[in-house]
Amino acid sequence: MKNILFVDDDEQFLDGLKVLLHRRRKQWDMYFAGNAHEALDIMSSQEFDIVVADMRMPGMSGADLLAEVQRLQPGAVRIILSGYSELRASFKAAKPAHQFLSKPCRFEDLVGTIERVIRLQRVLSDPGVRQTVSGIGSLPALPEAYIRILDELRKPEPSIQVLGDLVSQDVGISATLLKLVNSSFFGFFQNVTSPRRAVTLLGTETLKGLLLGAHLLAGLDLSQFTPFALERLWDHSLRVASFARRIAEAEGAGRAEQEDCWCAGLLHDTGKLILATECRADYVRVLDATLGGKLLVEAEREVVGSSHAEIGAFLLGLWGVSESVVEAVYDHHSLERSEYSGFHPAVAVHVADRIEHQQIGDADSGLYPPLDLDWLRSQGLAERVEAWIEACRETPGEESS
């Protein structure tokens, strides 16, 4: 049974929800509050899996409430309901909210979002890890990219093209902006997997409000993360993204699937960034465990309880990133657990990841599982591997999407 708290000062809206959700009472234990203070009173004696709050409420706003929820119960999934007229006020919710829904909100959209979030629970079984990851509001950026983006936004006429180029070169900024652009709040009604497209859709004024006003992002202090080679992680992610798209192109995939492959390649190691920044001591133990020859994913599960693939997929799923991208991140080291058959983004990332490690002569290459030739053979794809390697050999530097 999942505990869900709905908070809205509109009595008619809450009464309507109670009626519409009545048949869910056997799966969901639902609570309803008319304002933020009432919600906090209820939370003082009850843990929640999901909190859904209206943005505009008297006294404490929905954004401020979700910030409190993030502090008091970081494991709770936080969803904000907001009208587009409240855009500037909603910038405050960009960090604490996992997902934004536009108001008025269709009942089917609200229920669908809640059900998808609940399905994500299977990805991370360890409640401690789930709480840590759920508490994340945004991912950090490499300092150079972060500074260059802020400098561009401060210009009298920022360039969308330059901003798109900069964003698409950074894992943390790309993931964080995809969280926002894929919410129904902005009304784009399309699934966006291209960071460059995300920048175009959001526009410079919204980006200014988020980055300069709400301080959505922060730059990494790389001196604090010397054991983790985070700059190498960015280079690796960009090359895997490029390789994954070339593999998809070689398979005759359409433009949309190629973009999914590129995005999944860029974000496939998001979980490593989370572990390095949020679970630093544990991740040092993970790296120590690999010195004896243990595979990285095995060491992660042994020390942390989940692998970087599972952790990254969970956060991206919480943020509403495309399901095909989330599945590819989740399965990129474990094709055998994929729900899909034949060629799909997880295959492209799995192969691209391995090719990149081998091409670069990575000293850590032995930390990762080999190509799953048995699974590829079972799907009639094993004979395509040489063609994929050749396609990646021809990749001209780092591409962006």
N, C-alpha and C positions, 0 to 999 in steps of 0.2 A: 504493500500500500504506500503510495507516494503522498506526502504532505504538501499541499499547494495553498499559498496565501494570495488572495486577490485584494488589491487596495485601490479604492476609487471613491471620491466624494459624491459621485452621481448615483443616488439611490436606485434610480430606474435601471441604470446600467448593471449594477450589482444584482438587482432582483431578476433582471433578464438572464444574467449569467447563471444564477441559481436554478432557474427553470430549465435552461438549455443544457446544463451540465448535470442535471439530476440523475440521468442514467449512467453517469460515470462514477457515482458514489461508491460502487463496489471496487473500483480500481484506484480512485483518488480520494484522499481525506482532505476536504476543502474547507478553508476558513475565509471569511470575508470581513474586511475592515473599511470603515467610512473615511478614515484619514490616516496620516502617517503615525501619529502618536498612538492611535488605537492599534495599529499594526505592530508597533514596537512593544506595546503591552502584551499582545498575544505572543510575540516572539520571545518574551522573557521567560515563558514557561513551555515553549514548544519549538522543536527544531523543524526546519522546512527544507524540502528538496528544491522547490521553485517558488519565487516571489514575483508576482506580476503587479506592477504599479502604474497608475496614471501619472503623467508628467505634472499636470497643473492641479494642485490641491492647495487649499488654504493652510497657512501655517508653514508646514514643512513640505517642500516639493517632492515629486517622485524621484528626482535626481539625488536630492539630499537623503531621502529614505534609502535608496539603493546603496549609497555610499556607506550608510550605517549598517545595512544588511551585509555588505562586503566586509566590514570590520567585525561585526558580531557573529555572523554565520557565513564565513567565506566559502563554504561548500555549497551554498544555495545558488541555484541558477537564477539570474536576475534579468527580468524582461521589462522594458519600459513601453508604455502606450503614449503616443504623442501625436499632436496635429502638426502639419507642416508650418502653420503660422507660429508655432513655438520653437522654430529652428534654433534661434540663438540660445534660448533657455536650455534646449536639449543638448547643447555642446557639453554642459556640465555632466550629463549622463553618459557621455561617450566612453569614459573609462569604467565606471562601476557597472554599466549595463552590458550583458552579454549580447542581447539582441534588442532591436527596436521594432515595434509594430506601429503602423499608422493608425490614427484614430479619426473617424470611426473605423473600427476593426471588424472584419468579417469573422463570424463565429468559427468558420472552417479554418481560417488562417491561424487563429489563436489556438485552437485544439491541435491543428497540425504541427505548429511550432512546439507545443508542450509535448506531444507524442514523440517528435524527433529527438527532443532533449532527453526524454526518458529512455529511448532506445540507445542513446549514447552511453548509458550506464554500463553496458556490457563491455565497452572498450577499456575502461579502467575499473578493475574489481577492488583495488585497494582504496578504502575510504580516505586515508590520509593523503595519498597522492592526488585523489580526486579533489579534495578540499584545497590543496596547494594550487593545483592548476585552475580550479574554478575561481580562485581569488585574484587571478591575473586580469588586469584591465587593458593592458597594451604591452607590446613587445618592444624592447629597446632597439636602437639603431646604431650602426657604426658611426663614430663621431664625425668623420669627414662628410659622409652623406647627410647626416643630420644638420650639420652647420651649413652645408651648401644649399639644402632645401630652405632653411630659415632665411638665409641671405637672399635667395631668389624671391621668396614670399614678401620680403621687406622692400623690394623694388617697387617703383610707382606702377609699373605694368609687368607683373610676373609672367613668364612664358610657360604655358601649359605643356609645350613640347619638352622644355628643359626639366620641368618638374616631373613629367612622366618618365623621362630617361633616368632621373635620379632615384625616383621611387622604385622603379623596376629593377634596380641594381641592389636593393636592400631587402633582406628577408623579413626583418621585424616590421619595417614600415609597410611593406606590401601586405603582410598578413593583417595588420591593424586596419589599414584602409579598406581591405576586402570585407572585413567585419562590418564596416559601416555601409559600404555601397551595396551590399547584398541584403540589407534590411528593407522591409517594405516601407519604412518610414520615408525614405527618399523618393519612393514612388517610381522607381525605374522599371519594376516588374519584369526583370530579366536576371539571369544568373551571370554574374560577372566574374571571370577568372583572370582577366588581364589587369595588372596594376596600372598600366598606362591608361587603359579604358576607365578604370576607377577614378584616376585623377581628372580625366576629361569630364566625366559625369558629375563629380563633386564640384568642380570649378574652383577658381582661385579664392573667391570670397569665403566659401565654406572651409577650404583648407586653411585659410588665415585664421578663421574662428576656432578651428580645431587645434591647430599647431601653435599659433601665437597667443590666442586668447585662452583656450581651455588647457593648453600644455599637455596635449594628448600623448606626445612622444617624448622620450628622453634619450640622450646619447649614452653609449656605453663608455665606461672608463676601462679601457682595455688593460691597463696596468694591474687591475684587480683580478684579471682572468687569464694570467699567463699560462697556467697549466692546460688550458682548454683550446688554444689555437683558434680563437673565434674568427680571425680574419681569414684563415684557411677555410673555415666552415662556409663563409660567404662565397669565396672563390669556387669551392666545390659545388655549392648549391646552384650557382649561375651556370657552371659547365654542365651539370646534370640536367638542368632545365633545357639548355640548348641541345644536348644529346637526345633527351626524351622527345623533343619536338622533331628532330631529324629522323628518329626511329618511327614516329607516328607518320611522318611524311612518306617514308619509305614503304609503309604499309598501306598507303593510299587513304589515310584517314582524312576526314573533312577538316575544315578550318577550326570549327568549334572543339573537336576532339584534340587537334594539335595544341590549341590554347590550354585545354585541360591538362595535357601532358606537360606542357611548359610550366604551368602554374604548380602542378604537383611536384615537378622536379625542383623548382625553386624552394618550395615549402617542405620538402620531404624530411629534412632534418630539423624542423622547428622544435621538436622535442629535445634535441641536444641543447639548443639555445635556452629552453626553459630549465632544463636540468642544471646547466652551468650557472644560470643567474638566480634561480630560485632554490636550488638544492645543492649548493656549492660543495659542502663538506661530503655529502653522500656521493657526489659525482667524482670527487677526488678518490674516494674508496673504489668506485667503479673502475676508474682508469688504473688504479693500483692492481685491481683484480685481473685486468687484461694482460699485465706484465707476465703472468704465468701461462699465457697462451689461450686464455678463455675468450670466446667470442664476446664482442661488446654487448650485443643484445642479451646474452646469457648473464653477463655480469650486471647489467642494469636490472634485470628481473630479480636477480639474487639479492642485490643491495637495496634497490628502490622499490621493487615490487611490480614494476612495469617497464617496458622498453621505450626508447625515445620515439619509436614509430607509433606506439599506442598513445603516449602522452601528447605528441603533436597532433594526432588525429582527433583526440578528445577536445583539445582547445579549439581547433579549427572548426569542428562540428558545433561546439557551443556558440561560436561566432557566426554560424550560418553560412560558412563557405560551402561551395558546391559539393554535393554528396560524392560525385565521381572523383573529385580531388581529395576529399577526406578519406575515401576508401583506398585510393592509391597511396596516400601517406601511411595509412594503417597497414596495408599489405605489402609494402615495397620490400620487406625482408622475408615475407611469408606468403608467397603466392598460393600455397596449398590451402590457405584459409579464405581465399577470395570467393565471393559469391558469384563472380562472373566467369564466363568461359571465353576462350579465344583471346584475341588481342584487345587490350583495354589499357587505360593509363597506368595502372599498377605494373603491368608488364613492361611498359616503356621506361618507367622510373627504376624498376628492379634491374633491368639490363643496363640502362644509362649509368646508374650508380656504380655498378661493377666495372664497366668500361672506363669510367673516369678515374677510379682508383688505380686501375692497371696502367692507363695511359700516362698518368702523372708520376708513376713510380712511387706511389704513396708508401711510406714505411709502415703505415698502419693498415695496409690493405688486408693483412691476415686477420684483422679483428672482425672482418665482416663475412657473412655467409657467402659461399660461392654461388655462381649462377645455378638456379634450380632447373637443371637440364631435364630431370625426370618430369617435372610439371610441364615444361615447355614442350617436351616430346609428346606428352599425353594430349596436348592441344594442337599438335601438328605444327608447332612453331620453332622447334629446335633447329631445323635446317635454315631458318631465317637469320640466325645469330651472326653468321659471317657477313651477311649483307648489312646488318645493323652496325657491326663494328666498322665496316667500310664507310657507311654513311656518317658515323661519328668522327672518323678520321678526316673527313672532308669539311667538318664544321668550322667555319671561319670565325674563330674567337668567341666572344660572349655575345649572345643575342638577347634582346629583351622583347617583352610582349606588352 
